[in-house]
Amino acid sequence: MSEFFHMGGYAFYVWMSYGIALVVLLGNLLSPILLKKRLLRELARREQRSRRP
């Protein structure tokens, strides 16, 4: 098991690339969700503003 995690001396680069890929994938997943929430709040605020006399 130790040899698997050591990966022949390249463990740092391999695990770092896995980590960076995970961060990028999570960013690609969360970015549109957060953008949608922000846009919906902005539209609701504009609609309330337009309803004021």
Gaussian input, Z-matrix of N, CA and C with variables (Angstrom, degrees):
# hf/3-21g

backbone

0 1
 N
 C     1     B1
 C     2     B2     1     A1
 N     3     B3     2     A2     1     D1
 C     4     B4     3     A3     2     D2
 C     5     B5     4     A4     3     D3
 N     6     B6     5     A5     4     D4
 C     7     B7     6     A6     5     D5
 C     8     B8     7     A7     6     D6
 N     9     B9     8     A8     7     D7
 C    10    B10     9     A9     8     D8
 C    11    B11    10    A10     9     D9
 N    12    B12    11    A11    10    D10
 C    13    B13    12    A12    11    D11
 C    14    B14    13    A13    12    D12
 N    15    B15    14    A14    13    D13
 C    16    B16    15    A15    14    D14
 C    17    B17    16    A16    15    D15
 N    18    B18    17    A17    16    D16
 C    19    B19    18    A18    17    D17
 C    20    B20    19    A19    18    D18
 N    21    B21    20    A20    19    D19
 C    22    B22    21    A21    20    D20
 C    23    B23    22    A22    21    D21
 N    24    B24    23    A23    22    D22
 C    25    B25    24    A24    23    D23
 C    26    B26    25    A25    24    D24
 N    27    B27    26    A26    25    D25
 C    28    B28    27    A27    26    D26
 C    29    B29    28    A28    27    D27
 N    30    B30    29    A29    28    D28
 C    31    B31    30    A30    29    D29
 C    32    B32    31    A31    30    D30
 N    33    B33    32    A32    31    D31
 C    34    B34    33    A33    32    D32
 C    35    B35    34    A34    33    D33
 N    36    B36    35    A35    34    D34
 C    37    B37    36    A36    35    D35
 C    38    B38    37    A37    36    D36
 N    39    B39    38    A38    37    D37
 C    40    B40    39    A39    38    D38
 C    41    B41    40    A40    39    D39
 N    42    B42    41    A41    40    D40
 C    43    B43    42    A42    41    D41
 C    44    B44    43    A43    42    D42
 N    45    B45    44    A44    43    D43
 C    46    B46    45    A45    44    D44
 C    47    B47    46    A46    45    D45
 N    48    B48    47    A47    46    D46
 C    49    B49    48    A48    47    D47
 C    50    B50    49    A49    48    D48
 N    51    B51    50    A50    49    D49
 C    52    B52    51    A51    50    D50
 C    53    B53    52    A52    51    D51
 N    54    B54    53    A53    52    D52
 C    55    B55    54    A54    53    D53
 C    56    B56    55    A55    54    D54
 N    57    B57    56    A56    55    D55
 C    58    B58    57    A57    56    D56
 C    59    B59    58    A58    57    D57
 N    60    B60    59    A59    58    D58
 C    61    B61    60    A60    59    D59
 C    62    B62    61    A61    60    D60
 N    63    B63    62    A62    61    D61
 C    64    B64    63    A63    62    D62
 C    65    B65    64    A64    63    D63
 N    66    B66    65    A65    64    D64
 C    67    B67    66    A66    65    D65
 C    68    B68    67    A67    66    D66
 N    69    B69    68    A68    67    D67
 C    70    B70    69    A69    68    D68
 C    71    B71    70    A70    69    D69
 N    72    B72    71    A71    70    D70
 C    73    B73    72    A72    71    D71
 C    74    B74    73    A73    72    D72
 N    75    B75    74    A74    73    D73
 C    76    B76    75    A75    74    D74
 C    77    B77    76    A76    75    D75
 N    78    B78    77    A77    76    D76
 C    79    B79    78    A78    77    D77
 C    80    B80    79    A79    78    D78
 N    81    B81    80    A80    79    D79
 C    82    B82    81    A81    80    D80
 C    83    B83    82    A82    81    D81
 N    84    B84    83    A83    82    D82
 C    85    B85    84    A84    83    D83
 C    86    B86    85    A85    84    D84
 N    87    B87    86    A86    85    D85
 C    88    B88    87    A87    86    D86
 C    89    B89    88    A88    87    D87
 N    90    B90    89    A89    88    D88
 C    91    B91    90    A90    89    D89
 C    92    B92    91    A91    90    D90
 N    93    B93    92    A92    91    D91
 C    94    B94    93    A93    92    D92
 C    95    B95    94    A94    93    D93
 N    96    B96    95    A95    94    D94
 C    97    B97    96    A96    95    D95
 C    98    B98    97    A97    96    D96
 N    99    B99    98    A98    97    D97
 C   100   B100    99    A99    98    D98
 C   101   B101   100   A100    99    D99
 N   102   B102   101   A101   100   D100
 C   103   B103   102   A102   101   D101
 C   104   B104   103   A103   102   D102
 N   105   B105   104   A104   103   D103
 C   106   B106   105   A105   104   D104
 C   107   B107   106   A106   105   D105
 N   108   B108   107   A107   106   D106
 C   109   B109   108   A108   107   D107
 C   110   B110   109   A109   108   D108
 N   111   B111   110   A110   109   D109
 C   112   B112   111   A111   110   D110
 C   113   B113   112   A112   111   D111
 N   114   B114   113   A113   112   D112
 C   115   B115   114   A114   113   D113
 C   116   B116   115   A115   114   D114
 N   117   B117   116   A116   115   D115
 C   118   B118   117   A117   116   D116
 C   119   B119   118   A118   117   D117
 N   120   B120   119   A119   118   D118
 C   121   B121   120   A120   119   D119
 C   122   B122   121   A121   120   D120
 N   123   B123   122   A122   121   D121
 C   124   B124   123   A123   122   D122
 C   125   B125   124   A124   123   D123
 N   126   B126   125   A125   124   D124
 C   127   B127   126   A126   125   D125
 C   128   B128   127   A127   126   D126
 N   129   B129   128   A128   127   D127
 C   130   B130   129   A129   128   D128
 C   131   B131   130   A130   129   D129
 N   132   B132   131   A131   130   D130
 C   133   B133   132   A132   131   D131
 C   134   B134   133   A133   132   D132
 N   135   B135   134   A134   133   D133
 C   136   B136   135   A135   134   D134
 C   137   B137   136   A136   135   D135
 N   138   B138   137   A137   136   D136
 C   139   B139   138   A138   137   D137
 C   140   B140   139   A139   138   D138
 N   141   B141   140   A140   139   D139
 C   142   B142   141   A141   140   D140
 C   143   B143   142   A142   141   D141
 N   144   B144   143   A143   142   D142
 C   145   B145   144   A144   143   D143
 C   146   B146   145   A145   144   D144
 N   147   B147   146   A146   145   D145
 C   148   B148   147   A147   146   D146
 C   149   B149   148   A148   147   D147
 N   150   B150   149   A149   148   D148
 C   151   B151   150   A150   149   D149
 C   152   B152   151   A151   150   D150
 N   153   B153   152   A152   151   D151
 C   154   B154   153   A153   152   D152
 C   155   B155   154   A154   153   D153
 N   156   B156   155   A155   154   D154
 C   157   B157   156   A156   155   D155
 C   158   B158   157   A157   156   D156

   B1=1.4572
   B2=1.5326
   B3=1.3188
   B4=1.4582
   B5=1.5273
   B6=1.3284
   B7=1.4705
   B8=1.5306
   B9=1.3328
   B10=1.4684
   B11=1.5241
   B12=1.3329
   B13=1.4565
   B14=1.5289
   B15=1.3308
   B16=1.4622
   B17=1.5286
   B18=1.3121
   B19=1.4690
   B20=1.5193
   B21=1.2922
   B22=1.4655
   B23=1.5166
   B24=1.3165
   B25=1.4614
   B26=1.5176
   B27=1.3048
   B28=1.4607
   B29=1.5308
   B30=1.2985
   B31=1.4649
   B32=1.5258
   B33=1.3101
   B34=1.4672
   B35=1.5225
   B36=1.3088
   B37=1.4603
   B38=1.5302
   B39=1.3318
   B40=1.4578
   B41=1.5199
   B42=1.3318
   B43=1.4615
   B44=1.5247
   B45=1.3146
   B46=1.4620
   B47=1.5317
   B48=1.3142
   B49=1.4713
   B50=1.5246
   B51=1.3324
   B52=1.4610
   B53=1.5233
   B54=1.3115
   B55=1.4599
   B56=1.5238
   B57=1.3147
   B58=1.4664
   B59=1.5260
   B60=1.3306
   B61=1.4679
   B62=1.5241
   B63=1.3241
   B64=1.4566
   B65=1.5274
   B66=1.3218
   B67=1.4620
   B68=1.5317
   B69=1.3117
   B70=1.4629
   B71=1.5282
   B72=1.3199
   B73=1.4662
   B74=1.5285
   B75=1.3217
   B76=1.4609
   B77=1.5223
   B78=1.3234
   B79=1.4611
   B80=1.5126
   B81=1.3331
   B82=1.4622
   B83=1.5208
   B84=1.3007
   B85=1.4575
   B86=1.5319
   B87=1.3187
   B88=1.4588
   B89=1.5246
   B90=1.2933
   B91=1.4593
   B92=1.5248
   B93=1.3190
   B94=1.4648
   B95=1.5256
   B96=1.3236
   B97=1.4653
   B98=1.5211
   B99=1.3176
   B100=1.4630
   B101=1.5293
   B102=1.3234
   B103=1.4595
   B104=1.5205
   B105=1.3274
   B106=1.4619
   B107=1.5258
   B108=1.3277
   B109=1.4609
   B110=1.5294
   B111=1.3149
   B112=1.4621
   B113=1.5227
   B114=1.3263
   B115=1.4627
   B116=1.5245
   B117=1.3394
   B118=1.4585
   B119=1.5292
   B120=1.3191
   B121=1.4723
   B122=1.5208
   B123=1.3150
   B124=1.4613
   B125=1.5184
   B126=1.3284
   B127=1.4628
   B128=1.5255
   B129=1.3246
   B130=1.4609
   B131=1.5317
   B132=1.3106
   B133=1.4662
   B134=1.5246
   B135=1.3189
   B136=1.4671
   B137=1.5224
   B138=1.3224
   B139=1.4554
   B140=1.5307
   B141=1.3153
   B142=1.4638
   B143=1.5237
   B144=1.2976
   B145=1.4734
   B146=1.5271
   B147=1.3237
   B148=1.4621
   B149=1.5311
   B150=1.3193
   B151=1.4557
   B152=1.5192
   B153=1.3096
   B154=1.4717
   B155=1.5180
   B156=1.3316
   B157=1.4853
   B158=1.5126
   A1=110.40
   A2=115.77
   A3=120.63
   A4=110.78
   A5=115.93
   A6=120.19
   A7=110.97
   A8=116.51
   A9=119.95
   A10=110.82
   A11=117.29
   A12=120.81
   A13=112.17
   A14=117.50
   A15=121.21
   A16=111.07
   A17=117.29
   A18=125.10
   A19=113.72
   A20=115.68
   A21=120.26
   A22=113.99
   A23=118.18
   A24=121.60
   A25=114.10
   A26=117.87
   A27=121.86
   A28=112.96
   A29=116.80
   A30=121.20
   A31=111.92
   A32=118.19
   A33=120.56
   A34=110.95
   A35=117.12
   A36=121.20
   A37=111.46
   A38=116.18
   A39=120.07
   A40=110.24
   A41=117.48
   A42=120.09
   A43=111.45
   A44=117.77
   A45=120.69
   A46=110.12
   A47=117.21
   A48=119.60
   A49=110.84
   A50=117.73
   A51=120.15
   A52=110.67
   A53=117.41
   A54=121.60
   A55=112.35
   A56=116.48
   A57=120.46
   A58=110.15
   A59=116.78
   A60=120.01
   A61=110.54
   A62=117.68
   A63=121.37
   A64=111.34
   A65=116.91
   A66=120.94
   A67=110.43
   A68=117.23
   A69=120.93
   A70=110.76
   A71=117.12
   A72=120.34
   A73=111.35
   A74=117.77
   A75=120.56
   A76=111.24
   A77=116.74
   A78=120.18
   A79=111.93
   A80=116.59
   A81=120.59
   A82=111.94
   A83=117.16
   A84=121.00
   A85=111.58
   A86=116.98
   A87=121.25
   A88=113.93
   A89=118.18
   A90=121.25
   A91=113.22
   A92=120.46
   A93=119.36
   A94=112.84
   A95=117.46
   A96=120.66
   A97=110.02
   A98=116.51
   A99=120.54
   A100=111.28
   A101=117.03
   A102=121.02
   A103=110.72
   A104=117.27
   A105=121.05
   A106=110.52
   A107=117.29
   A108=120.53
   A109=111.06
   A110=116.24
   A111=120.52
   A112=111.07
   A113=117.13
   A114=120.69
   A115=111.64
   A116=117.24
   A117=119.94
   A118=111.54
   A119=117.90
   A120=120.97
   A121=110.85
   A122=116.63
   A123=121.00
   A124=110.93
   A125=118.04
   A126=121.14
   A127=111.33
   A128=117.32
   A129=120.54
   A130=110.27
   A131=116.73
   A132=120.28
   A133=111.04
   A134=117.25
   A135=120.30
   A136=111.12
   A137=116.81
   A138=120.50
   A139=110.69
   A140=117.57
   A141=120.05
   A142=110.84
   A143=116.49
   A144=120.80
   A145=110.65
   A146=116.82
   A147=119.74
   A148=112.07
   A149=118.06
   A150=121.32
   A151=113.18
   A152=117.51
   A153=120.37
   A154=110.05
   A155=115.53
   A156=118.78
   A157=113.39
   D1=-38.54
   D2=178.92
   D3=-60.54
   D4=-40.84
   D5=179.97
   D6=-64.78
   D7=-35.11
   D8=177.76
   D9=-61.75
   D10=-45.97
   D11=-178.99
   D12=-73.97
   D13=-24.90
   D14=178.28
   D15=-78.72
   D16=-33.66
   D17=175.55
   D18=54.07
   D19=44.79
   D20=174.41
   D21=63.93
   D22=28.45
   D23=178.41
   D24=92.69
   D25=-4.39
   D26=-178.83
   D27=-106.47
   D28=15.25
   D29=-174.47
   D30=-58.29
   D31=-43.01
   D32=-178.20
   D33=-57.65
   D34=-46.50
   D35=-177.67
   D36=-69.98
   D37=-40.05
   D38=-179.25
   D39=-66.52
   D40=-51.11
   D41=-178.06
   D42=-67.99
   D43=-32.25
   D44=176.35
   D45=-66.11
   D46=-40.24
   D47=178.78
   D48=-67.87
   D49=-37.83
   D50=174.38
   D51=-62.27
   D52=-42.65
   D53=179.74
   D54=-63.82
   D55=-44.45
   D56=179.49
   D57=-65.11
   D58=-41.13
   D59=178.26
   D60=-62.57
   D61=-40.05
   D62=178.60
   D63=-64.24
   D64=-42.61
   D65=178.96
   D66=-63.20
   D67=-42.72
   D68=179.74
   D69=-65.11
   D70=-43.45
   D71=178.90
   D72=-63.78
   D73=-42.53
   D74=177.17
   D75=-64.34
   D76=-39.30
   D77=176.26
   D78=-62.50
   D79=-40.99
   D80=178.11
   D81=-68.06
   D82=-26.30
   D83=178.04
   D84=-80.92
   D85=-44.13
   D86=-174.27
   D87=-81.32
   D88=-30.40
   D89=-176.45
   D90=-57.65
   D91=-50.88
   D92=179.53
   D93=-66.16
   D94=-32.94
   D95=178.70
   D96=-64.34
   D97=-47.16
   D98=179.79
   D99=-66.59
   D100=-38.52
   D101=178.49
   D102=-63.59
   D103=-41.81
   D104=179.34
   D105=-62.32
   D106=-44.65
   D107=179.07
   D108=-60.94
   D109=-42.99
   D110=-179.51
   D111=-65.22
   D112=-41.80
   D113=179.49
   D114=-66.47
   D115=-39.56
   D116=178.10
   D117=-65.27
   D118=-39.51
   D119=175.91
   D120=-63.33
   D121=-42.28
   D122=179.72
   D123=-64.44
   D124=-42.82
   D125=178.74
   D126=-65.05
   D127=-40.50
   D128=177.97
   D129=-63.97
   D130=-39.91
   D131=178.88
   D132=-66.16
   D133=-40.87
   D134=178.01
   D135=-65.50
   D136=-39.31
   D137=179.79
   D138=-64.88
   D139=-42.41
   D140=177.55
   D141=-64.18
   D142=-38.51
   D143=178.94
   D144=-64.17
   D145=-38.80
   D146=-178.17
   D147=-74.14
   D148=-21.36
   D149=178.43
   D150=-81.48
   D151=-14.58
   D152=179.25
   D153=-68.67
   D154=143.01
   D155=-179.28
   D156=-70.14

